[in-house]
Amino acid sequence: MKKLEDNDCDRVPAAETSLLNKLIRKSLVESYHHVEVLQRDPSSPLFSVKTFEELHLKDELLQGIYAMGFNRPSKIQETALPMMLADPPQNLIAQSQSGTGKTAAFVLAMLSRVNPQDRFPQCLCLSPTFELALQTGRVIEKMGKFCVNIKVAFAIRGNRLPRGTVVEEQIVIGTPGTLLDWCFKLNLLNPKKIKVCVLDEADVMIDKQNYSDQSVRIQRALDPGCQMLLFSATFEDPVLLFAQRIVPEPNVIKLRREELTLNNIRQYYFECENKEDKYKALCNIYGSITVGQAIIFCQTRKNAKWLHWALSNDGHQVSLLSGELSVEERADVIQKFRDGKDKVLITTNVCARGIDVKQVTIVVNFSLPTTTPWLPDYETYLHRIGRAGRFGKKGLAFNMVESHNLPLVYAIQDHFKTTIKCLDPEDMEALEKIDD
């Protein structure tokens, strides 16, 4: 089997994935996680809230929250906000999937701590990229639009301030490298006066070279009483080690994900010798089964482009999602698919996780995901076909497999203790029975 060329595989930086998820969230998602809380003081009662009024916020902040369309706290906000707004302040490490309202939560904490009469930086937010910093800034501007005299400054590339500039904005958002210059090289802000320091997207932050060391250096310059808030989508060992270096005596909120299973997804495979055979099988599926919305996964950009061209030429309304598109273009493609404007989405692994579309009933693996030519990528397979079984609905998964790759199918069956039935792509009657 030919080794995939590096430039043909779709590799998307973690920061781009994080930004994409922010761009496509029009509202809070319903979390399918259980919240686990580890308190620094286990004897302290654990408070949670069901309404924003219970937090005793300033009226202008409540106005801002409601103006943004938040009617009630999300699952993670119910537990996190009382800790973040507690007096005296408490440090927090929180795991949160994209779209659950964690940006709004830490923005609310920063705005609550600011004294508008003091014209100097009081809150810092470290983001791993320029684009993510701008996204956070937009949330602050929306939530704080009724707060008089609270301003935001951006310590990001391109925003160069001369030495001696007086920074009067109370909230500073930036990337670690530029913030490091503002603190130590240019002396634009006094770290000892910072009340709240947020590290957003910690898992992405660690992925960026030198950012973790720069973040630690900034944290060490802060006053010991500064409230530290760290957010991450994952809680793997590198993130935990990073968190332990930067957040003293924290409360910890972890999300225990309900196990994703394949119980509600019927799985089939077609034996196909080449991409042309696969294409015929795909057209037979179209002709025999009622397709609501479908996602077709390809292993390489080259195959994804070819399939998009072939289906479009045959008059099918399909869209293409790959890492070659800008983040904004990818967000636009996904939104059109969510809105039902396109019925079929062809994609590489950039779409295998985190993007939930309720109407998806069919997933097609045009190529099975592998870690090596002889070993399936079980996790990617699970997340791919899991797109068709979201929200407890029944789904269908079709796998296009060359004869020499049949051992991959058997390995997947053994690994998941499931059954993947063989179908003849020419047997239209059998295909039609699937839809019953």
C-alpha positions as CSV (number, residue, x, y, z in Angstrom):
1,M,0.0,0.0,0.0
2,K,1.4,3.4,-1.0
3,K,2.4,5.6,2.0
4,L,0.4,8.8,2.2
5,E,2.2,11.9,1.2
6,D,2.4,14.4,4.1
7,N,0.9,17.2,1.9
8,D,-2.1,14.9,1.0
9,C,-3.1,14.2,4.6
10,D,-5.3,16.6,6.4
11,R,-3.6,17.9,9.5
12,V,-5.4,20.8,11.3
13,P,-3.7,22.6,14.2
14,A,-5.5,22.3,17.5
15,A,-5.9,26.1,17.7
16,E,-7.7,26.1,14.4
17,T,-10.1,23.4,15.6
18,S,-10.8,25.4,18.7
19,L,-11.5,28.6,16.8
20,L,-13.7,26.7,14.3
21,N,-15.8,25.4,17.2
22,K,-16.2,28.9,18.6
23,L,-17.3,30.3,15.2
24,I,-20.0,27.6,14.5
25,R,-21.6,27.9,18.0
26,K,-24.7,30.1,17.6
27,S,-26.0,29.1,21.0
28,L,-25.1,26.9,24.0
29,V,-25.0,23.2,23.2
30,E,-26.7,20.7,25.4
31,S,-23.8,19.0,27.2
32,Y,-23.8,15.2,27.3
33,H,-21.3,15.1,30.1
34,H,-21.6,14.7,33.9
35,V,-19.8,17.3,35.9
36,E,-17.4,16.1,38.6
37,V,-16.1,18.6,41.2
38,L,-13.0,18.3,43.3
39,Q,-13.0,21.0,45.9
40,R,-9.8,22.4,47.5
41,D,-11.8,22.3,50.8
42,P,-13.9,19.1,50.7
43,S,-15.7,20.2,53.9
44,S,-17.0,23.3,52.2
45,P,-20.6,23.0,50.9
46,L,-20.9,22.9,47.1
47,F,-23.1,25.5,45.6
48,S,-24.7,25.5,42.2
49,V,-27.2,27.8,40.6
50,K,-30.1,27.4,38.2
51,T,-30.6,31.1,37.4
52,F,-28.2,34.0,36.8
53,E,-30.2,36.1,39.4
54,E,-28.9,33.7,42.1
55,L,-25.4,35.0,41.5
56,H,-26.3,38.5,42.7
57,L,-24.7,40.2,39.8
58,K,-24.6,43.9,39.0
59,D,-27.7,44.9,36.9
60,E,-25.6,45.9,34.0
61,L,-24.0,42.5,33.8
62,L,-27.4,40.7,33.9
63,Q,-28.5,43.0,31.1
64,G,-25.5,42.0,29.1
65,I,-26.0,38.3,29.7
66,Y,-29.7,38.4,28.6
67,A,-28.8,40.5,25.6
68,M,-26.5,37.8,24.5
69,G,-29.4,35.3,24.5
70,F,-28.4,33.3,27.7
71,N,-31.6,32.5,29.6
72,R,-30.1,30.2,32.2
73,P,-26.7,28.9,33.1
74,S,-25.3,25.9,31.2
75,K,-24.4,22.7,33.0
76,I,-20.8,23.7,33.7
77,Q,-21.8,27.3,34.5
78,E,-24.2,26.1,37.2
79,T,-21.2,24.8,39.2
80,A,-18.3,27.0,38.0
81,L,-19.8,30.4,38.4
82,P,-20.4,30.3,42.2
83,M,-16.7,29.3,42.6
84,M,-15.5,31.9,40.2
85,L,-17.5,34.7,41.8
86,A,-16.9,33.6,45.4
87,D,-15.5,36.0,48.0
88,P,-12.6,35.5,48.8
89,P,-11.7,34.5,45.2
90,Q,-11.1,30.8,44.5
91,N,-8.8,29.3,41.9
92,L,-10.3,27.0,39.3
93,I,-9.2,24.4,36.8
94,A,-12.2,23.5,34.5
95,Q,-12.6,21.1,31.7
96,S,-15.2,22.2,29.2
97,Q,-16.2,21.0,25.7
98,S,-16.6,23.7,23.1
99,G,-20.0,25.5,23.1
100,T,-20.9,25.0,26.8
101,G,-20.4,28.6,27.8
102,K,-17.0,28.6,29.4
103,T,-15.9,31.7,27.6
104,A,-19.0,33.6,28.9
105,A,-18.3,32.2,32.4
106,F,-14.7,33.5,32.7
107,V,-15.7,36.8,31.0
108,L,-18.4,37.2,33.6
109,A,-15.8,36.6,36.3
110,M,-13.5,39.2,34.9
111,L,-16.2,41.8,34.5
112,S,-17.4,41.2,38.0
113,R,-13.9,41.8,39.5
114,V,-13.1,45.0,37.6
115,N,-13.4,48.4,39.3
116,P,-14.3,50.8,36.5
117,Q,-12.9,53.8,38.5
118,D,-9.4,52.3,38.4
119,R,-7.8,53.1,35.1
120,F,-5.2,50.3,34.9
121,P,-5.1,46.6,33.9
122,Q,-6.9,44.5,36.5
123,C,-7.6,41.3,34.5
124,L,-5.5,39.2,32.1
125,C,-6.7,36.6,29.7
126,L,-4.1,34.5,27.9
127,S,-5.1,32.9,24.6
128,P,-2.9,30.7,22.3
129,T,-3.6,32.6,19.1
130,F,-4.4,36.0,17.8
131,E,-7.8,34.8,16.4
132,L,-8.9,33.2,19.7
133,A,-7.9,36.4,21.6
134,L,-10.1,38.4,19.2
135,Q,-13.0,36.0,19.8
136,T,-12.8,36.4,23.5
137,G,-12.6,40.2,23.1
138,R,-15.9,40.1,21.2
139,V,-17.6,38.2,24.0
140,I,-16.3,40.8,26.5
141,E,-17.6,43.6,24.4
142,K,-21.1,42.0,24.1
143,M,-21.4,41.1,27.7
144,G,-20.0,44.3,29.0
145,K,-21.8,46.7,26.6
146,F,-23.9,48.0,29.5
147,C,-20.9,48.4,31.8
148,V,-19.8,52.0,31.8
149,N,-16.0,52.8,31.6
150,I,-14.8,49.2,31.3
151,K,-12.4,48.9,28.4
152,V,-10.4,46.1,26.7
153,A,-6.9,46.1,25.3
154,F,-5.3,43.5,23.0
155,A,-1.7,42.4,23.6
156,I,-1.4,40.7,20.2
157,R,0.8,40.8,17.2
158,G,0.5,44.0,15.2
159,N,-0.7,46.1,18.3
160,R,2.7,47.6,19.1
161,L,2.7,50.2,21.9
162,P,5.8,52.3,22.6
163,R,7.6,52.0,25.9
164,G,6.1,54.3,28.5
165,T,2.5,54.1,27.1
166,V,0.0,54.2,29.9
167,V,-2.5,51.3,29.4
168,E,-5.8,52.4,31.0
169,E,-7.9,49.5,29.9
170,Q,-8.9,47.3,32.8
171,I,-9.0,44.0,30.8
172,V,-6.0,42.9,28.7
173,I,-6.3,39.9,26.3
174,G,-3.3,38.5,24.5
175,T,-1.0,35.8,23.5
176,P,1.7,34.8,26.0
177,G,4.7,36.1,24.0
178,T,3.3,39.6,23.5
179,L,1.9,39.7,27.0
180,L,5.4,38.8,28.3
181,D,6.8,41.8,26.4
182,W,4.1,44.1,27.8
183,C,4.9,43.0,31.4
184,F,8.6,42.8,31.4
185,K,10.2,44.4,28.3
186,L,8.0,47.4,27.9
187,N,6.6,47.7,31.4
188,L,3.1,48.6,30.1
189,L,1.3,46.9,33.0
190,N,2.0,45.9,36.6
191,P,1.4,42.2,37.1
192,K,1.1,42.8,40.9
193,K,-2.2,44.7,40.3
194,I,-3.9,41.9,38.3
195,K,-6.9,40.5,40.2
196,V,-7.9,37.7,37.8
197,C,-5.7,35.8,35.3
198,V,-7.4,33.4,32.8
199,L,-5.6,30.8,30.7
200,D,-8.0,29.8,27.9
201,E,-7.6,26.7,25.8
202,A,-4.8,25.3,28.0
203,D,-4.6,22.1,25.9
204,V,-4.0,24.2,22.8
205,M,-1.6,26.5,24.7
206,I,0.7,23.6,25.4
207,D,0.5,22.6,21.8
208,K,2.2,25.9,20.9
209,Q,5.9,26.0,21.2
210,N,7.2,28.0,24.3
211,Y,3.7,29.2,25.3
212,S,3.5,27.0,28.4
213,D,6.9,28.4,29.7
214,Q,5.9,32.0,28.9
215,S,2.5,31.5,30.7
216,V,4.3,30.1,33.8
217,R,6.6,33.1,33.8
218,I,3.7,35.6,33.7
219,Q,1.9,33.7,36.5
220,R,4.9,33.8,38.7
221,A,5.0,37.6,38.4
222,L,1.4,38.0,39.7
223,D,0.4,38.8,43.2
224,P,-0.1,35.5,45.3
225,G,-3.8,36.6,45.8
226,C,-4.5,36.8,42.1
227,Q,-7.4,34.5,41.1
228,M,-6.3,31.9,38.6
229,L,-8.8,30.4,36.2
230,L,-7.6,27.7,33.7
231,F,-9.8,26.1,31.0
232,S,-9.1,23.2,28.8
233,A,-11.1,20.9,26.5
234,T,-9.0,17.9,27.6
235,F,-7.5,16.7,30.9
236,E,-4.7,14.5,29.6
237,D,-1.4,14.3,31.6
238,P,0.4,17.2,29.9
239,V,-2.5,19.5,30.7
240,L,-2.7,18.4,34.3
241,L,1.1,18.9,34.7
242,F,0.8,22.4,33.2
243,A,-2.2,23.2,35.4
244,Q,-0.3,22.1,38.6
245,R,2.5,24.5,37.7
246,I,0.3,27.5,37.2
247,V,-2.8,27.2,39.5
248,P,-2.1,26.9,43.2
249,E,-4.7,25.1,45.4
250,P,-7.4,24.9,42.8
251,N,-10.9,23.6,42.7
252,V,-11.3,21.2,39.8
253,I,-14.2,20.6,37.5
254,K,-14.0,17.7,35.2
255,L,-16.5,16.4,32.6
256,R,-17.1,12.7,32.7
257,R,-18.4,11.9,29.2
258,E,-21.1,9.4,28.8
259,E,-19.6,6.5,26.9
260,L,-20.1,6.7,23.1
261,T,-21.4,3.4,21.9
262,L,-22.3,1.9,18.5
263,N,-25.5,0.2,19.8
264,N,-27.8,2.5,17.8
265,I,-25.8,2.4,14.6
266,R,-26.2,-0.3,12.0
267,Q,-22.9,-1.0,10.3
268,Y,-22.3,-2.4,6.8
269,Y,-19.4,-2.8,4.4
270,F,-19.1,-3.1,0.6
271,E,-16.2,-4.9,-0.9
272,C,-14.9,-2.5,-3.6
273,E,-11.7,-2.8,-5.6
274,N,-11.1,0.9,-6.5
275,K,-12.5,4.3,-6.0
276,E,-14.7,3.9,-9.1
277,D,-16.4,0.8,-7.5
278,K,-16.8,2.8,-4.3
279,Y,-18.5,5.6,-6.2
280,K,-20.9,3.1,-7.9
281,A,-21.8,1.7,-4.4
282,L,-22.3,5.2,-3.1
283,C,-24.7,6.0,-6.0
284,N,-26.7,2.8,-5.3
285,I,-27.1,3.9,-1.7
286,Y,-28.5,7.2,-3.0
287,G,-30.9,5.4,-5.2
288,S,-32.2,2.9,-2.6
289,I,-32.2,4.6,0.8
290,T,-33.9,7.8,2.0
291,V,-31.0,10.1,2.8
292,G,-31.7,12.9,5.3
293,Q,-28.2,14.2,5.6
294,A,-25.0,12.3,5.2
295,I,-21.3,12.8,6.0
296,I,-18.7,11.0,3.7
297,F,-15.2,10.6,5.2
298,C,-12.2,10.4,3.0
299,Q,-8.6,9.7,4.3
300,T,-6.9,12.2,2.0
301,R,-7.7,15.6,0.5
302,K,-7.1,14.2,-3.0
303,N,-9.8,11.6,-2.7
304,A,-12.2,14.1,-1.1
305,K,-11.7,16.5,-4.0
306,W,-12.2,13.8,-6.6
307,L,-15.4,12.6,-4.9
308,H,-16.8,16.1,-4.6
309,W,-16.1,16.6,-8.3
310,A,-17.7,13.3,-9.3
311,L,-20.9,13.8,-7.2
312,S,-21.3,17.4,-8.3
313,N,-20.9,16.4,-12.0
314,D,-23.8,13.9,-11.4
315,G,-26.0,16.7,-10.2
316,H,-25.8,16.0,-6.4
317,Q,-25.8,18.9,-4.0
318,V,-22.7,18.3,-1.9
319,S,-20.2,20.4,0.0
320,L,-16.5,19.8,0.7
321,L,-14.7,20.4,4.0
322,S,-10.9,20.1,4.3
323,G,-8.0,21.7,6.0
324,E,-7.1,23.7,2.9
325,L,-10.0,26.1,3.6
326,S,-9.6,28.9,6.0
327,V,-11.2,28.6,9.4
328,E,-13.9,31.1,8.4
329,E,-14.6,29.2,5.1
330,R,-14.9,25.9,7.1
331,A,-17.3,27.5,9.5
332,D,-19.4,28.7,6.6
333,V,-19.5,25.2,5.0
334,I,-20.5,23.6,8.3
335,Q,-23.2,26.2,9.0
336,K,-24.8,25.6,5.5
337,F,-24.8,21.9,6.2
338,R,-26.4,22.4,9.6
339,D,-29.0,24.6,8.0
340,G,-29.9,21.9,5.6
341,K,-28.8,23.8,2.5
342,D,-26.4,21.0,1.6
343,K,-27.5,17.4,2.2
344,V,-24.1,15.7,1.9
345,L,-20.8,16.8,3.4
346,I,-17.6,15.3,2.1
347,T,-14.7,15.7,4.6
348,T,-11.5,14.5,5.9
349,N,-10.8,13.9,9.6
350,V,-11.2,17.7,10.3
351,C,-14.9,16.9,10.9
352,A,-14.6,13.6,12.8
353,R,-15.1,15.2,16.2
354,G,-17.0,17.9,17.9
355,I,-19.4,18.9,15.2
356,D,-22.9,17.7,15.9
357,V,-25.7,17.9,13.3
358,K,-28.9,16.4,14.5
359,Q,-30.2,15.6,11.0
360,V,-27.2,13.3,10.0
361,T,-28.5,9.7,9.6
362,I,-25.9,8.2,7.4
363,V,-22.1,8.2,7.6
364,V,-20.0,6.7,4.8
365,N,-16.3,5.8,5.2
366,F,-15.1,6.1,1.7
367,S,-11.8,5.0,3.2
368,L,-11.4,3.3,6.6
369,P,-9.3,5.4,9.1
370,T,-6.0,3.8,9.9
371,T,-2.9,4.5,12.0
372,T,-0.8,2.2,9.8
373,P,-1.7,0.4,6.6
374,W,-2.5,-2.7,8.6
375,L,-4.1,-1.2,11.8
376,P,-7.4,0.6,12.1
377,D,-7.7,3.9,13.9
378,Y,-10.4,2.7,16.3
379,E,-11.0,6.0,18.0
380,T,-11.4,7.9,14.8
381,Y,-13.7,5.2,13.5
382,L,-15.9,5.5,16.6
383,H,-16.0,9.3,16.3
384,R,-16.7,9.2,12.6
385,I,-19.7,6.9,12.6
386,G,-20.8,8.4,15.9
387,R,-21.9,11.5,13.8
388,A,-24.9,9.4,12.7
389,G,-25.9,8.3,16.2
390,R,-26.0,11.6,18.1
391,F,-28.8,12.5,20.5
392,G,-29.9,8.8,20.9
393,K,-31.1,8.5,17.3
394,K,-30.6,5.5,15.0
395,G,-28.0,5.8,12.3
396,L,-26.4,3.9,9.4
397,A,-22.7,3.5,8.7
398,F,-21.4,2.2,5.3
399,N,-17.7,1.3,4.9
400,M,-16.2,1.0,1.4
401,V,-13.4,-1.6,1.7
402,E,-10.9,-3.1,-0.8
403,S,-10.5,-6.9,-0.5
404,H,-6.9,-6.5,0.8
405,N,-8.3,-4.3,3.6
406,L,-10.9,-6.7,4.8
407,P,-8.8,-7.6,7.9
408,L,-9.3,-4.0,9.0
409,V,-13.1,-4.7,9.1
410,Y,-12.6,-7.9,11.1
411,A,-10.3,-6.0,13.5
412,I,-12.9,-3.3,14.1
413,Q,-15.6,-5.9,14.7
414,D,-13.4,-7.6,17.3
415,H,-12.4,-4.4,19.0
416,F,-15.9,-3.0,19.4
417,K,-17.5,-6.4,19.8
418,T,-20.0,-5.4,17.1
419,T,-21.2,-6.8,13.8
420,I,-20.5,-5.2,10.4
421,K,-22.6,-6.9,7.8
422,C,-21.4,-7.4,4.2
423,L,-23.6,-6.1,1.5
424,D,-23.6,-6.5,-2.3
425,P,-23.7,-3.0,-3.7
426,E,-25.5,-4.3,-6.8
427,D,-28.3,-5.9,-4.7
428,M,-30.8,-3.1,-4.8
429,E,-33.5,-5.1,-3.0
430,A,-31.2,-5.7,0.0
431,L,-30.3,-2.1,0.1
432,E,-33.9,-1.0,0.1
433,K,-34.7,-3.4,3.0
434,I,-32.1,-1.4,5.1
435,D,-34.4,1.6,5.0
436,D,-37.4,-0.3,6.5
